């Protein structure tokens, strides 16, 4: 172990129970922090089955088993209906809640709108947004403390808005509202009862909030469908264009727009954690700034530069290993008996693949709780199974916006790291917390100072 490794603090973790929780303990812990519900055995064993009052729970961390569940036999493992209901924002056809033929049709239409070629022109807009944030940060006094997540929420919102609907700032309230949903589970998410019952008001309010944005979205999509539209070919425009004779209807477009709004902030949450990790690992920060200076020389990166910044990509990959945007993937339910890694999976079992556990598993990663971007360098990265690292999921349900999210992250970090040092305010408690989305429970307070010209 080097001297730098000895003095660098380990990345923040929530409490980890020594033994499996009872049904009641599990439910109470999930209400507070889903990351604290998973005991030490899960980080040592690749296949674990637990029995609770409500049935069997199977936790799969074996890469071969993950391939079986999420790819090779994924049709046997539909996403749990109780969780999918959380994301049925309007008519319930968005890709986070749809299954079967509806999901396949939407996926077939949407995939080309978010592939690397389609999003390459968005790099300029993303860079402009990051540059605006840099100018705002430059006005901060050196001793001004600020919450990292709150400060970067504006960058996330504006960057997402410009990609979705370039000249429509009116969608920013939708992005902000839906980007904070859902925070934690409630009984109403798991019981398929009529929405008019008083018990379901909290759930209905989220549905109603999404429905309030429908007229605005209809106007934006109608304008982009019109022959007179002369604006930028943004994501909303691309969504309105028929592909192979197929097109999304008005309600389907609304569902997908709201779904994209709800997920855009999730995929950009590493922007909070990367500055925390760089501030506590100065050797990594110094090496990253050196690469940026050599490749970019102070300018903003374009889409063509992304492949020329391998260490920046390693830093982001390692950040998302330790703090995955979706730490617990949407649970699956086995619809028929199956065998996974030689183990029987009974029909009706709930099957979990948890990036939070998988990415810190002691049989898959060396020194898994340490921040080390070099674990994503060749040849170590090539030797590792692709099913052991799932920041955006894998298989048919892989995050459709993964390429866009990575481009946004790379560009934002490249611009800001060249101009600023972020420094952690001492004495604060940092604890990751999640139900679906990962965030710091108490925030992360920082100060910022400009770098000297040349990146030093």
Secondary structure, DSSP 8 states (H G I E B T S, - for coil): --HHHHHS---------SS---HHHHHHHHHH-GGGG--GGGGT-SEEEEEETTEEEEEE--HHHHHIIIIITGGGEEE-HHHHGGG--SSS-STTT--HHHHHHHHHHHGGGGSHHHHTTHHHHHHHHHHHHHHHHHTS-TT--EEHHHHHHHHHHHHHHHHH-TT-GGGHHHHHHHHT---S--GGGT----TTSGGGHHHHHHHHHHHTTHHHHHHHHHHHHSTT--S---HHHHHHS-BTTB---HHHHHHHHHHHHHHHHHHTTHHHHHHHHHHH-HHHHHHHHHHHHHHHTTS---GGGGGG-HHHHHHHHHHHHHS-SSSS---EEESS-EEETTEEE-TT-EEE--HHHHTT-TTTSTTTTS--GGGGSTTHHHHS-GGG--TT--GGGS-TTHHHHHHHHHHHHHHHHHHEEEEE-TT----EEESSSEEETT--EEEEEE--TT--
